[in-house]
């Protein structure tokens, strides 16, 4: 037998893609040498990296003894057809589906795909096993009719790669660019409405006006899905007088110095209204960054006791929390100790342990 994986899109710097690649490495360690990843869409720049084996979804053929781990985050007729055809051999891995209303008016195609994904969830409720990226995601599966036979399988934080990226010439170039005595706020995530970068811009404007006029905000993330929202963010920054202090860094790869933004930052801020988990929150812990985040959806599953969780996402509350962290070293040290624990829980060793336990439970033999 073997265990394959399927997902909608395999692409660089994507949490689900990296998770699938990590699971493929583990499955091969467990004796499933021909384990492959099947994708509806694949970025060929990433397919050949680290010997990750990715194939078109149309090539997927399961034998009766094989199993399929299906990573689910958006509606896709091709992915759904594969999953339902092999429902009895399925591990349904839920990474959350963003509520579609966030994309209405910005990307109608994306909104339709997300609506389809949410509507399709109950179709997979009879899968023999369910995995989730967080307790929040697991609760959503229960609400969709899944029996209580699922577990949280932790997302991997590739700490060594992030550090290597920060230490590379490109990463050090980023560090030098933003190491000038000014306070650097950082958020990493696509420029999409549910991540509420607009709240962060308002929080920065408050902070610069009342606390520190030299602070700036680094926004690292792609605007490809909602370019209209990105234009709104730039207009808002200009209107609030912080147009030159909000840095839209795009979506650099590890080779292009992605890790350098974490090293250059002094605090990680997150005002997202909806996250299934929020992997960059844990990636920030690699660099012992203080964290201020909103206590919503899957965010507390990521942060736990390793940062400040705010019950209100008012810009003033975010700014004051950043000020509290920046001026109090004892609080920063307290959270840093808890961050070390969180990182162990999202290491590849932790994922290996979880997948090994699941393999025994499911009777998988390589």
ABEGO torsion letter per residue (X at the ends): XBBBBBBABBBBGBAAAAAAAAAAAAAAAAGBAABBBBBABBBAAAAABGGBBBBBAAABBBBAABBBBBBBABBBAAAAAAAAAAAAABBBBBAEBBBAAAABGABAAAAAAAAAAAAAAAAAAABABBBBABAAAAAAAAAAGBBBABBBBBBBBBAAAAAAAAABAAAAAAAAAABAGBBBBBBBEBBBAAAGAAAAAAAAAAAAAAABAABBBBBBEBAAABAAAAAAAAAAAAAAGAAAABBBAEBBBAAAGAAAAAAABABBBBABABBAAGAAAAAAAAAGBBBBBBBBEAAAAAAEAABBBBABABAAAAAAAAAAAAABAAAAAAAAAAAAAAAAAABAAAAAAAAAAAAAAAGBBX
